Amino acid sequence: MGQALETATVKSPVSATPSVGAANAVWVVAARELVDQLTSLRFLIIALLAFDLWRKYDELETEAFRETHNLALVLGEHAARTLESVDGMLKPLATPDTIAPAGGRFDPARFERQATLVLDNLPEVTATVLLDATGHVLAATLPRIRRGMDLSNTDY
């Protein structure tokens, strides 16, 4: 039995003189540790890049919101000025002399001619419609809208 123990000791990979297998085992362990460290480093780099991208996305989103807000303000101002201009150009059509000349009755054809002349200078406005208090058309510059039509329940 003593012989068997001695033989088992000699065949053991751990011996007084390092063998090629033992050196390879050390390198394999070192390589695995290196791979683990590189993997950890990769995950750290990916996490840092993700954080940086998230931060940049947040900055870009804030900037986009600011630019959209500014654009909405500019468009609002433009719309207000356009409506002021249109209001100023259409005011002459709302005078009593235009609707019913002194001592005369309302002439729809005359109103439509005057409105058409005013609209020639207003590309923003496509038509004018003059309604009475009940929503019936008195005059219009669109051929499809005829006098007497009831527009009281129409969205326009």
C-alpha positions in Angstrom: 0.0 0.0 0.0 2.8 2.4 0.7 3.9 1.9 -2.9 0.4 3.0 -4.2 0.5 6.2 -2.2 3.9 7.1 -3.5 2.8 6.5 -7.1 -0.3 8.6 -6.5 1.9 11.4 -5.2 4.2 11.3 -8.2 1.2 11.4 -10.6 -0.3 14.4 -8.9 -0.3 17.6 -11.0 1.1 19.6 -8.1 4.7 18.5 -7.7 7.9 20.0 -6.6 9.0 20.8 -10.2 6.4 22.7 -12.1 5.2 20.8 -15.2 3.9 22.2 -18.5 0.3 21.4 -17.4 0.7 23.4 -14.2 2.0 26.4 -16.1 -0.9 26.1 -18.5 -3.3 26.0 -15.6 -1.9 29.2 -14.2 -2.2 30.9 -17.6 -5.7 29.7 -18.0 -6.7 31.1 -14.6 -5.0 34.4 -15.4 -6.7 34.5 -18.8 -10.1 33.9 -17.2 -9.5 36.6 -14.7 -8.4 39.0 -17.5 -11.5 38.1 -19.5 -13.7 38.7 -16.4 -12.0 42.1 -15.9 -12.3 43.1 -19.5 -16.0 42.1 -19.5 -16.5 44.2 -16.4 -14.7 47.0 -18.1 -16.9 46.6 -21.2 -20.0 46.8 -19.1 -18.7 49.9 -17.3 -17.9 51.6 -20.6 -21.3 50.7 -22.0 -23.0 52.0 -18.8 -21.0 55.3 -19.1 -21.9 55.7 -22.8 -25.6 55.0 -22.0 -25.5 57.6 -19.3 -23.9 60.1 -21.6 -26.4 59.4 -24.3 -29.3 59.8 -21.9 -27.9 63.1 -20.7 -27.5 64.3 -24.2 -31.0 63.1 -25.1 -32.3 65.1 -22.1 -30.4 68.2 -23.3 -31.7 67.8 -26.9 -35.2 67.3 -25.7 -35.1 70.5 -23.6 -33.6 72.4 -26.6 -36.3 71.0 -28.9 -39.0 72.0 -26.5 -37.6 75.5 -26.2 -37.3 75.9 -30.0 -40.9 74.6 -30.5 -42.1 77.0 -27.9 -40.3 79.9 -29.7 -41.7 78.8 -33.0 -45.3 78.7 -31.6 -44.8 82.2 -30.2 -43.6 83.4 -33.6 -46.5 81.7 -35.4 -48.9 83.2 -32.9 -47.6 86.7 -33.5 -47.7 86.2 -37.2 -51.3 85.0 -37.1 -52.3 87.9 -34.9 -50.7 90.4 -37.2 -52.3 88.8 -40.2 -55.7 88.9 -38.6 -55.1 92.6 -37.7 -54.3 93.3 -41.3 -57.3 91.4 -42.6 -59.5 93.2 -40.0 -58.2 96.6 -41.2 -58.8 95.7 -44.9 -62.4 94.3 -44.2 -63.5 97.2 -42.0 -64.7 99.3 -45.0 -67.1 96.5 -45.9 -68.8 96.9 -42.5 -69.7 100.6 -42.8 -73.4 101.6 -43.2 -72.6 103.2 -46.5 -71.3 100.0 -47.9 -74.2 97.9 -46.7 -77.0 100.4 -47.4 -76.1 103.7 -49.1 -77.7 106.9 -47.8 -81.4 106.7 -48.3 -81.2 103.4 -50.2 -81.8 99.8 -49.6 -79.3 97.0 -49.3 -78.0 96.0 -52.7 -76.4 92.5 -52.5 -74.8 92.7 -55.9 -73.1 96.0 -55.0 -71.8 94.6 -51.7 -70.5 91.5 -53.5 -68.6 93.7 -56.1 -67.1 95.8 -53.4 -66.1 92.7 -51.3 -64.5 91.1 -54.4 -62.4 94.3 -55.0 -61.3 94.2 -51.4 -60.5 90.5 -51.5 -58.3 91.0 -54.6 -55.8 92.6 -52.2 -56.1 90.0 -49.5 -54.7 86.6 -50.5 -55.3 85.4 -46.9 -59.1 85.6 -47.3 -60.9 83.5 -49.9 -64.4 84.8 -49.4 -66.8 87.0 -47.4 -70.3 86.1 -46.4 -72.7 88.7 -45.0 -75.3 87.1 -42.7 -78.4 88.6 -41.1 -79.1 88.1 -37.4 -80.8 84.7 -38.0 -77.9 83.3 -40.0 -79.3 83.6 -43.5 -77.0 84.7 -46.3 -77.5 88.3 -47.5 -74.5 88.4 -49.8 -71.5 86.2 -50.5 -68.5 86.2 -52.8 -68.5 82.4 -53.2 -70.8 81.1 -56.0 -71.7 77.9 -54.0 -73.1 80.0 -51.2 -76.4 81.5 -52.4 -78.4 84.3 -51.0 -81.0 83.1 -48.5 -79.1 80.0 -47.4 -79.4 79.2 -43.7 -75.9 79.0 -42.2 -77.0 79.3 -38.6 -76.1 75.7 -37.9 -73.0 75.5 -40.0 -69.4 75.6 -38.7 -67.5 78.2 -40.7 
